[in-house]
Amino acid sequence: MSIRPLAFGARLRQSGRTLRVRRHDGDARRYVVEDSEAGRATLRRDHLSLGGALRDAARTWRARLH
């Protein structure tokens, strides 16, 4: 099975908060989750796999409901 890097990013937005999943700039095999909100510093988390980045994004997005 071949592994392809994420060819596109994911962006979720609601009420001034944005959550992005994208490929790492320096290493095509790594991914970045960026959580930003107006008036707050952007949180950036690096992941070694796409699966880990998507799990982190899903967990973060669900947490906004609580």
Contacts in CASP RR format, 6 or more apart in sequence:
PFRMAT RR
TARGET T0000
AUTHOR 0000-0000-0000
METHOD contacts of the structure
MODEL  1
MSIRPLAFGARLRQSGRTLRVRRHDGDARRYVVEDSEAGRATLRRDHLSL
GGALRDAARTWRARLH
3 29 0 8 1.000
5 23 0 8 1.000
5 28 0 8 1.000
5 29 0 8 1.000
6 21 0 8 1.000
6 22 0 8 1.000
6 23 0 8 1.000
6 31 0 8 1.000
6 50 0 8 1.000
9 20 0 8 1.000
9 21 0 8 1.000
9 22 0 8 1.000
9 23 0 8 1.000
10 20 0 8 1.000
10 21 0 8 1.000
10 22 0 8 1.000
10 54 0 8 1.000
10 57 0 8 1.000
11 18 0 8 1.000
11 19 0 8 1.000
11 20 0 8 1.000
11 21 0 8 1.000
12 18 0 8 1.000
12 19 0 8 1.000
12 20 0 8 1.000
12 57 0 8 1.000
12 61 0 8 1.000
13 19 0 8 1.000
14 64 0 8 1.000
16 37 0 8 1.000
16 38 0 8 1.000
17 35 0 8 1.000
17 36 0 8 1.000
17 37 0 8 1.000
17 38 0 8 1.000
17 64 0 8 1.000
18 34 0 8 1.000
18 35 0 8 1.000
18 36 0 8 1.000
18 37 0 8 1.000
19 33 0 8 1.000
19 34 0 8 1.000
19 35 0 8 1.000
19 36 0 8 1.000
19 57 0 8 1.000
19 60 0 8 1.000
19 61 0 8 1.000
20 32 0 8 1.000
20 33 0 8 1.000
20 34 0 8 1.000
20 36 0 8 1.000
21 31 0 8 1.000
21 32 0 8 1.000
21 33 0 8 1.000
21 53 0 8 1.000
21 54 0 8 1.000
21 57 0 8 1.000
22 31 0 8 1.000
22 32 0 8 1.000
22 34 0 8 1.000
23 30 0 8 1.000
23 31 0 8 1.000
23 32 0 8 1.000
24 30 0 8 1.000
24 31 0 8 1.000
24 32 0 8 1.000
24 46 0 8 1.000
29 48 0 8 1.000
30 46 0 8 1.000
30 47 0 8 1.000
30 48 0 8 1.000
31 46 0 8 1.000
31 47 0 8 1.000
31 49 0 8 1.000
31 50 0 8 1.000
31 51 0 8 1.000
31 52 0 8 1.000
31 53 0 8 1.000
32 44 0 8 1.000
32 45 0 8 1.000
32 46 0 8 1.000
32 47 0 8 1.000
32 53 0 8 1.000
33 44 0 8 1.000
33 45 0 8 1.000
33 47 0 8 1.000
33 53 0 8 1.000
33 56 0 8 1.000
33 57 0 8 1.000
33 60 0 8 1.000
34 42 0 8 1.000
34 43 0 8 1.000
34 44 0 8 1.000
35 42 0 8 1.000
35 43 0 8 1.000
35 44 0 8 1.000
35 45 0 8 1.000
35 60 0 8 1.000
36 42 0 8 1.000
36 43 0 8 1.000
45 56 0 8 1.000
47 53 0 8 1.000
47 56 0 8 1.000
END
